[in-house]
């Protein structure tokens, strides 16, 4: 019998989301199932904002950036309603049953997967798909949107080379990535960065300056420094390590919240300090220094062919999983294969760049330093 499948996009937007929706919709149509979109992330199913999706709605989606379903970062259990923050989980469960859904597809990153697990634990049939430009989602090698964001970052760094050389400047480029360095590392290597700063390798300003001065003494007229937004200096490493350990060891809600607040305060104090680092480097090196913060440019644009292909593969694999009634899973990329991974195993876990990762190794071999 034809069934109704729900779908939503949550968290930050990225190129490739519409391509996923298209792949799911076209594959479901072949099985005569109905696809019901929910607008604005989890708000859509909490407040019953629906968007029926039929054959005609998928035309042109493959190359369209953003998401036709729109998105938000609101959580089912912490949702703004007027001036209050309410737990809307029961409303979501009610609307799931109201529309007689056989499954709810949640497309998103780390936060979305934690929220999806909460709904799965409420007895709902859930399948998730990994998307984030940060590529920091546990359990999958790569996420939808990452490849396109790397392309955007690389082209931006390419453009900065000419102005940096013309003025003999240090160019600092702040790159998204939340608390991991995947995007800065990939874009920095592909764009020919000279120093790359990522959260996994705390840096010393003096070491960054020494690399730049060495380049200057060697006749290099400029330096490009890609910086992940979550990077922090070496002198803050112990504070971060202790706070992280306290959060992991917290055995009650109060202690967990206190440790979480401590980590947030540390990030506020030490991260997103690209402009301050630029002033430091200018003082130490005596070289003119400029900052470019790419910001939300990295989330926009047309998805690359790779992301279109990945989105299409994930969308069709998602439907296969639903038809086999395999729920409570994320469709993960493992090498060249796609496979379902239990949400319980990956939700709430951050995928950081391993210090021994091949990208770091090849960067060091080609003369790129990390300020350590």
VEXMISE-773355 format. One record per residue (C-alpha): chain; residue number from 1; x, y, z. Coordinates in steps of 0.1 Angstrom, whole numbers, plus 5000, padded with zeros to 4 digits. Each point is the difference from the previous one (the first is absolute). Last residue first. Layout:
// residues N
A,NUM,X,Y,Z
...
***
This chain:
// residues 372
A,372,5529,5245,5164
A,371,4989,5027,4976
A,370,4986,4975,4975
A,369,5027,5000,4973
A,368,4997,4994,4963
A,367,5033,4989,4984
A,366,4988,4973,4976
A,365,5007,4972,5024
A,364,4981,5018,5028
A,363,4969,5001,4978
A,362,5004,4964,4990
A,361,5000,4989,5036
A,360,4971,5022,5010
A,359,4978,4987,4971
A,358,5010,4964,5008
A,357,4986,5003,5035
A,356,5025,4994,5029
A,355,4985,5028,5021
A,354,4966,4986,4994
A,353,4976,5028,4987
A,352,4970,5001,5024
A,351,4968,4980,4996
A,350,4977,5011,5028
A,349,4976,4976,5017
A,348,4966,5010,5011
A,347,4982,4974,4978
A,346,5023,4974,4986
A,345,4994,4966,5016
A,344,4964,5005,5011
A,343,4991,5011,4965
A,342,5008,4965,4987
A,341,5020,5001,4968
A,340,4985,4991,4966
A,339,5025,4995,4972
A,338,5012,5018,4969
A,337,5031,4987,4983
A,336,5030,5015,4983
A,335,5019,5006,5032
A,334,4974,5001,5027
A,333,4973,5025,4994
A,332,4972,4998,5026
A,331,4963,4997,4997
A,330,4989,5008,5036
A,329,4979,4975,5019
A,328,4970,4997,5022
A,327,4980,4981,4974
A,326,5004,4970,4977
A,325,4966,4994,4985
A,324,5014,4985,4968
A,323,4981,5027,4981
A,322,5015,5026,5023
A,321,5036,4988,4994
A,320,4995,5000,4963
A,319,4986,5035,5003
A,318,5031,5012,5018
A,317,5023,4983,4974
A,316,4982,5021,4973
A,315,5006,5032,5019
A,314,5036,4992,5009
A,313,5009,4992,4965
A,312,4983,5032,4986
A,311,5017,5022,5027
A,310,5034,4985,4992
A,309,4996,5005,4963
A,308,4989,5036,5005
A,307,5028,5006,5025
A,306,5026,4987,4975
A,305,4985,5021,4972
A,304,5004,5031,5021
A,303,4970,5015,5018
A,302,4990,5034,4987
A,301,5007,5029,5024
A,300,4997,5007,5037
A,299,5014,4986,5033
A,298,5035,5013,4996
A,297,4989,5035,4992
A,296,4985,4999,5035
A,295,5033,5011,5016
A,294,5030,5006,4977
A,293,5018,5021,5026
A,292,5029,5017,4982
A,291,5027,5016,5022
A,290,5029,5022,4990
A,289,5036,5003,5012
A,288,5028,5025,4991
A,287,5033,4985,5010
A,286,5020,5011,5031
A,285,5003,4964,5009
A,284,4992,5001,5038
A,283,4976,5030,4999
A,282,4982,4988,4968
A,281,4997,4965,5014
A,280,4984,5012,5032
A,279,4976,5023,4982
A,278,4989,4971,4977
A,277,4996,4978,5030
A,276,4975,5025,5015
A,275,4980,5001,4967
A,274,5000,4961,4999
A,273,4986,4997,5036
A,272,4970,4978,4992
A,271,5011,4977,5029
A,270,5017,5008,5034
A,269,4975,5017,5023
A,268,4967,4989,4984
A,267,5013,4965,4997
A,266,5011,5000,5036
A,265,4966,5013,5011
A,264,4982,4973,4980
A,263,5022,4974,5016
A,262,4992,5012,5035
A,261,4963,5001,4992
A,260,5001,4964,4989
A,259,5019,4990,5031
A,258,4973,5017,5022
A,257,4972,4983,4979
A,256,5016,4966,5004
A,255,5005,5006,5038
A,254,4963,5009,5004
A,253,4987,4971,4979
A,252,5019,4973,5019
A,251,5030,4978,4996
A,250,5025,5025,4985
A,249,5031,4981,4989
A,248,4998,5009,4963
A,247,4993,5037,5009
A,246,5028,5001,5025
A,245,5024,4985,4974
A,244,4990,5026,4974
A,243,5005,5028,5026
A,242,5035,4987,5009
A,241,5010,4996,4963
A,240,4987,5035,4991
A,239,5019,5016,5029
A,238,5032,4980,4992
A,237,4998,5011,4964
A,236,4996,5037,5007
A,235,5038,5008,4998
A,234,5001,4982,4967
A,233,4978,5025,4982
A,232,4965,4993,4988
A,231,4984,4990,4967
A,230,4962,4998,4997
A,229,4996,5024,4970
A,228,5026,4979,4980
A,227,5028,5023,4987
A,226,5014,5001,4965
A,225,5034,5019,5000
A,224,5013,5012,4966
A,223,5034,5015,5000
A,222,5016,5027,4978
A,221,5032,5011,4983
A,220,5020,4968,5003
A,219,5037,5010,4997
A,218,5014,4975,5025
A,217,5001,5026,5027
A,216,4963,5006,4995
A,215,4992,4962,5002
A,214,5020,4998,5033
A,213,4981,5030,5013
A,212,4967,4983,4993
A,211,5011,4967,5016
A,210,5013,5020,5031
A,209,4967,5019,5002
A,208,4980,4967,5002
A,207,5024,4987,5026
A,206,4997,5032,5021
A,205,4962,4998,4998
A,204,5001,4965,5015
A,203,4974,4976,4987
A,202,4976,4973,5013
A,201,4999,4971,4976
A,200,4965,4984,4999
A,199,4985,5034,4999
A,198,5015,5008,4965
A,197,5025,5026,4989
A,196,5015,4996,4965
A,195,5033,5018,4991
A,194,5011,5004,4964
A,193,4966,4995,4983
A,192,5001,4986,4965
A,191,4963,5000,4993
A,190,4996,4963,5000
A,189,5019,4996,5032
A,188,4981,5029,5017
A,187,4966,4988,4987
A,186,5005,4965,5013
A,185,5014,5012,5034
A,184,4976,5029,5005
A,183,4970,4977,4992
A,182,5011,4971,5022
A,181,5012,5021,5029
A,180,4975,4993,5028
A,179,4982,5021,5025
A,178,4975,5017,4977
A,177,5015,4995,4965
A,176,4999,5035,4985
A,175,5030,5017,4985
A,174,5018,5032,5010
A,173,5026,5010,4974
A,172,5031,5019,5012
A,171,5019,5017,4972
A,170,5036,5011,5008
A,169,5009,5027,4975
A,168,5025,5008,4973
A,167,4975,5024,4984
A,166,4998,4984,4965
A,165,5008,4965,5014
A,164,4970,5001,5024
A,163,4977,5014,4973
A,162,5009,4972,4976
A,161,4998,4972,5026
A,160,4967,5011,5014
A,159,4981,4988,4970
A,158,5013,4965,5004
A,157,4991,5001,5037
A,156,4964,5008,4990
A,155,5000,4972,4974
A,154,5012,4975,5025
A,153,4974,5010,5026
A,152,4972,4997,4975
A,151,5012,4966,4988
A,150,5004,4988,5036
A,149,4964,5011,5006
A,148,4988,4980,4970
A,147,5017,4969,5012
A,146,4987,5004,5035
A,145,4963,5004,4990
A,144,4989,4964,5005
A,143,5021,4983,5026
A,142,5032,4979,4998
A,141,5016,4970,5017
A,140,4969,4992,5021
A,139,4997,4987,5035
A,138,5005,5033,5018
A,137,4989,5033,4984
A,136,5028,5026,4998
A,135,4999,5006,4963
A,134,4997,5037,5007
A,133,4979,5008,4969
A,132,4973,4978,5015
A,131,4977,4973,4988
A,130,4995,4964,5011
A,129,4967,4983,4993
A,128,4977,4987,5027
A,127,4973,4972,5002
A,126,4974,5001,5028
A,125,4970,4978,5009
A,124,4986,5017,5031
A,123,4999,4982,5034
A,122,5009,5029,5022
A,121,5036,4987,5000
A,120,5000,5007,4962
A,119,4989,5035,5008
A,118,5030,5005,5023
A,117,5023,4984,4975
A,116,4988,5025,4974
A,115,5008,5029,5023
A,114,5036,4987,5005
A,113,5003,4995,4962
A,112,4987,5035,4993
A,111,5026,5015,5024
A,110,5029,4982,4982
A,109,4990,5007,4965
A,108,4968,4999,4980
A,107,4974,4982,4979
A,106,4972,4984,5020
A,105,4978,4974,4983
A,104,4969,4992,5019
A,103,4985,4965,4995
A,102,4967,4983,4994
A,101,4981,5032,5006
A,100,4963,4999,5007
A,99,4997,5038,4997
A,98,4984,5002,5035
A,97,5025,4974,5013
A,96,5030,5022,4992
A,95,4980,5031,5011
A,94,4994,4984,5035
A,93,5037,4991,5003
A,92,5010,5035,4991
A,91,4976,5015,5024
A,90,5013,4977,5028
A,89,5036,5012,4993
A,88,4990,5036,5002
A,87,5019,5008,5032
A,86,4996,5037,5004
A,85,5022,5031,5000
A,84,4977,5031,5007
A,83,4997,5034,4985
A,82,4978,4989,4971
A,81,5008,4963,4996
A,80,5037,4995,4997
A,79,5009,4962,5000
A,78,5021,4982,5025
A,77,4989,4963,4999
A,76,4996,4998,4963
A,75,5031,5021,4993
A,74,5001,5032,4980
A,73,5029,5003,4975
A,72,4978,5010,4971
A,71,4995,4990,4964
A,70,4983,5008,4967
A,69,4980,4972,4982
A,68,5012,5013,4966
A,67,5035,4995,5013
A,66,5032,5020,4991
A,65,5017,4996,4967
A,64,4981,4990,4968
A,63,5019,4977,4976
A,62,4980,4968,5005
A,61,4968,5018,5009
A,60,4991,5011,4965
A,59,4969,4978,4998
A,58,4992,4983,5033
A,57,4968,5017,5007
A,56,4983,4987,4969
A,55,5001,4964,5012
A,54,4984,5008,5033
A,53,5009,5015,5034
A,52,4973,5009,5025
A,51,5013,5029,5021
A,50,4989,5000,5036
A,49,5003,5024,5029
A,48,4985,4978,5028
A,47,5013,5021,5030
A,46,5024,4973,5014
A,45,5005,4984,4965
A,44,5011,5032,4985
A,43,5019,5014,5030
A,42,5022,4969,4997
A,41,5016,5016,4969
A,40,4984,5030,4985
A,39,4973,4983,4978
A,38,4989,4964,5002
A,37,4999,4981,4967
A,36,4976,4972,4993
A,35,5010,4973,4975
A,34,4974,4975,4988
A,33,5009,4965,4990
A,32,4992,4986,4965
A,31,5032,4979,5001
A,30,5015,5019,4970
A,29,4989,5032,5017
A,28,5022,4991,5030
A,27,5031,5001,4978
A,26,4990,5034,4985
A,25,4993,5015,5034
A,24,5031,4987,5017
A,23,5023,5011,4972
A,22,4984,5034,4998
A,21,5002,5006,5037
A,20,5037,4991,4999
A,19,5006,5023,4971
A,18,4982,5028,5019
A,17,5025,4995,5029
A,16,5030,5001,4977
A,15,5014,5034,5008
A,14,4999,5008,5038
A,13,4975,5012,5026
A,12,5007,5001,5037
A,11,4979,4978,5022
A,10,4969,4981,4988
A,9,4986,4986,4968
A,8,4967,4981,5001
A,7,4984,4970,4985
A,6,4968,4980,5007
A,5,4992,4967,4983
A,4,4963,4991,4992
A,3,4993,4964,4990
A,2,4985,4984,4968
A,1,4988,4964,5008
***
